[in-house]
Amino acid sequence: MNLQPDKKLGKAPGTLQSIKAIITASWLNLLLVCIPVSWVLHFVLPKTDKNDTIIFVFSFLAIIPLAKLLAFATDELSMRVGQTLAGLLNATLGNA
């Protein structure tokens, strides 16, 4: 069972480098703004069908970059672990 990466990678990036890489990984990350917007709208707007639709749209738009970030994180982790753990990560998180 191979729990080590196939080739030796350099030192893992620091926290600020990681955050910068995550934010600049895709233009879809601009939609992350929809997360707090949908959360605030949920508590501020009165309960009507029209308002529920607006909240749903913002929540739906927020899911798109989250799915992309999950795939990005899985790929980054897969580079630093062996084939066995990478397969487990892809099988577990790829179905989310």
Secondary structure as the mmCIF struct_conf table of DSSP 4:
data_model
#
loop_
_struct_conf.conf_type_id
_struct_conf.id
_struct_conf.beg_label_comp_id
_struct_conf.beg_label_asym_id
_struct_conf.beg_label_seq_id
_struct_conf.end_label_comp_id
_struct_conf.end_label_asym_id
_struct_conf.end_label_seq_id
BEND BEND1 GLN A 4 GLN A 4
BEND BEND2 ASP A 6 LYS A 7
HELX_LH_PP_P HELX_LH_PP_P1 LYS A 11 PRO A 13
HELX_RH_AL_P HELX_RH_AL_P1 THR A 15 ILE A 23
TURN_TY1_P TURN_TY1_P1 THR A 24 ALA A 25
HELX_RH_3T_P HELX_RH_3T_P1 TRP A 27 VAL A 33
HELX_RH_AL_P HELX_RH_AL_P2 CYS A 34 VAL A 44
BEND BEND3 LEU A 45 LEU A 45
BEND BEND4 LYS A 47 LYS A 47
HELX_RH_AL_P HELX_RH_AL_P3 ASP A 49 ARG A 80
BEND BEND5 VAL A 81 VAL A 81
HELX_RH_AL_P HELX_RH_AL_P4 GLN A 83 LEU A 93
TURN_TY1_P TURN_TY1_P2 GLY A 94 ASN A 95
#
